[in-house]
Amino acid sequence: MQSGPKRMRAILLFTLVGLVAANAAAARNLQQVLNTGTLRVGVVLYAPWAVRTANGELDGFEVDVAKQLATDMGVKVEILAYDFAKLIPALESGEIDVIAAGLAITPERALHVNFSQPYAESGISIAAQSQRTASVTRLEDLDKDSFTVAAVANSVAVELARRVLPHAKLQVFENVDAASRALVSGAVDAYLEDEPVPTFLALEHAATIDVPIERPLLASRAGFAVNKGDPDFLAFLNAWITARETDTWLPTTASSWFKSLRGRKRADNGARP
């Protein structure tokens, strides 16, 4: 008969093995999703990717994507919102079947999940006072001490501005709203920020604000994420992306959320993170 300490260790080991087995069993493959008839999709509340409306419902680009994906699979959809740090653990533990959250494809994340091919693109762009920056067609044109550039404190945009615009004057603001007001009022000449903020500013203030450089200065591509070990799920997602890009559903839906005032208004009706 085992002694007290040994018995406790055996019980603890048995419990841990049971928990791991339970989590592994909860992580469903494509066929199990089809069999159960429900696709569980994880999102993050970040406008306009996903927002919660006043009546508590979820809306946003990723919500439209999740609904269409489930429809094309012939199943119902259950959309669950997570804090960003809990998103991949939720997938690994089997709480959700797929991540659709504008999740940028990176090698570090690919150690934990399998990514589909990209289905959405984002990044940092420049919104600028159109009259003052009329001559700006390249990033180098803005790199002069006669221009003042805004960015939000502790953001990637701050480091990007220092690296690619070392000669321009950098003014750091506390948040997006403060930096946006500075640009609109003319206190700064340009503002580096994650899309779609620059595009929305240009749409709302078309007479004075534009996006002089069309492509993002720092681009990121988002893919669906699924658990490792299920090539069939990955193959289906890649086929879905190809089909929905070909029939223009994906680019049209992205444009309605990220490049239109209608998308801005819908996003503003939801709660921002």
URGI-V419934 format. One record per residue. RES is the residue in one small letter. D_CENTER is the distance of its C-alpha to the mean C-alpha in whole Angstrom. Layout:
res:RES d_center:D_CENTER
res:RES d_center:D_CENTER
//
This chain:
res:m d_center:55
res:q d_center:52
res:s d_center:53
res:g d_center:51
res:p d_center:48
res:k d_center:48
res:r d_center:47
res:m d_center:45
res:r d_center:43
res:a d_center:43
res:i d_center:42
res:l d_center:39
res:l d_center:38
res:f d_center:39
res:t d_center:36
res:l d_center:34
res:v d_center:34
res:g d_center:34
res:l d_center:31
res:v d_center:29
res:a d_center:31
res:a d_center:30
res:n d_center:26
res:a d_center:27
res:a d_center:28
res:a d_center:25
res:a d_center:23
res:r d_center:24
res:n d_center:24
res:l d_center:23
res:q d_center:27
res:q d_center:27
res:v d_center:24
res:l d_center:26
res:n d_center:29
res:t d_center:28
res:g d_center:26
res:t d_center:23
res:l d_center:20
res:r d_center:18
res:v d_center:14
res:g d_center:12
res:v d_center:9
res:v d_center:8
res:l d_center:9
res:y d_center:7
res:a d_center:9
res:p d_center:9
res:w d_center:6
res:a d_center:9
res:v d_center:12
res:r d_center:15
res:t d_center:18
res:a d_center:22
res:n d_center:23
res:g d_center:21
res:e d_center:19
res:l d_center:15
res:d d_center:14
res:g d_center:11
res:f d_center:10
res:e d_center:9
res:v d_center:12
res:d d_center:14
res:v d_center:13
res:a d_center:14
res:k d_center:17
res:q d_center:18
res:l d_center:17
res:a d_center:19
res:t d_center:22
res:d d_center:22
res:m d_center:23
res:g d_center:25
res:v d_center:24
res:k d_center:23
res:v d_center:19
res:e d_center:19
res:i d_center:15
res:l d_center:15
res:a d_center:13
res:y d_center:12
res:d d_center:12
res:f d_center:10
res:a d_center:13
res:k d_center:14
res:l d_center:12
res:i d_center:13
res:p d_center:17
res:a d_center:16
res:l d_center:16
res:e d_center:19
res:s d_center:21
res:g d_center:21
res:e d_center:20
res:i d_center:17
res:d d_center:17
res:v d_center:14
res:i d_center:10
res:a d_center:8
res:a d_center:5
res:g d_center:3
res:l d_center:5
res:a d_center:7
res:i d_center:10
res:t d_center:13
res:p d_center:16
res:e d_center:16
res:r d_center:14
res:a d_center:16
res:l d_center:19
res:h d_center:18
res:v d_center:16
res:n d_center:16
res:f d_center:14
res:s d_center:14
res:q d_center:15
res:p d_center:12
res:y d_center:11
res:a d_center:9
res:e d_center:9
res:s d_center:8
res:g d_center:10
res:i d_center:13
res:s d_center:15
res:i d_center:19
res:a d_center:20
res:a d_center:24
res:q d_center:27
res:s d_center:28
res:q d_center:32
res:r d_center:32
res:t d_center:30
res:a d_center:31
res:s d_center:32
res:v d_center:29
res:t d_center:28
res:r d_center:27
res:l d_center:25
res:e d_center:28
res:d d_center:30
res:l d_center:28
res:d d_center:29
res:k d_center:32
res:d d_center:33
res:s d_center:34
res:f d_center:30
res:t d_center:28
res:v d_center:25
res:a d_center:23
res:a d_center:20
res:v d_center:18
res:a d_center:20
res:n d_center:18
res:s d_center:15
res:v d_center:15
res:a d_center:16
res:v d_center:19
res:e d_center:20
res:l d_center:19
res:a d_center:21
res:r d_center:24
res:r d_center:24
res:v d_center:24
res:l d_center:26
res:p d_center:28
res:h d_center:31
res:a d_center:29
res:k d_center:29
res:l d_center:26
res:q d_center:26
res:v d_center:24
res:f d_center:23
res:e d_center:22
res:n d_center:19
res:v d_center:17
res:d d_center:20
res:a d_center:22
res:a d_center:21
res:s d_center:21
res:r d_center:24
res:a d_center:26
res:l d_center:25
res:v d_center:26
res:s d_center:29
res:g d_center:30
res:a d_center:30
res:v d_center:28
res:d d_center:27
res:a d_center:24
res:y d_center:20
res:l d_center:18
res:e d_center:14
res:d d_center:10
res:e d_center:10
res:p d_center:11
res:v d_center:13
res:p d_center:16
res:t d_center:16
res:f d_center:17
res:l d_center:19
res:a d_center:21
res:l d_center:21
res:e d_center:23
res:h d_center:25
res:a d_center:26
res:a d_center:29
res:t d_center:28
res:i d_center:25
res:d d_center:23
res:v d_center:21
res:p d_center:24
res:i d_center:22
res:e d_center:20
res:r d_center:18
res:p d_center:15
res:l d_center:17
res:l d_center:14
res:a d_center:12
res:s d_center:9
res:r d_center:9
res:a d_center:7
res:g d_center:9
res:f d_center:11
res:a d_center:12
res:v d_center:16
res:n d_center:18
res:k d_center:21
res:g d_center:24
res:d d_center:23
res:p d_center:23
res:d d_center:24
res:f d_center:21
res:l d_center:19
res:a d_center:22
res:f d_center:21
res:l d_center:17
res:n d_center:18
res:a d_center:21
res:w d_center:19
res:i d_center:16
res:t d_center:20
res:a d_center:21
res:r d_center:19
res:e d_center:18
res:t d_center:22
res:d d_center:23
res:t d_center:20
res:w d_center:19
res:l d_center:15
res:p d_center:16
res:t d_center:17
res:t d_center:15
res:a d_center:12
res:s d_center:15
res:s d_center:16
res:w d_center:13
res:f d_center:12
res:k d_center:15
res:s d_center:18
res:l d_center:19
res:r d_center:19
res:g d_center:16
res:r d_center:16
res:k d_center:19
res:r d_center:17
res:a d_center:14
res:d d_center:17
res:n d_center:19
res:g d_center:16
res:a d_center:16
res:r d_center:14
res:p d_center:13
//
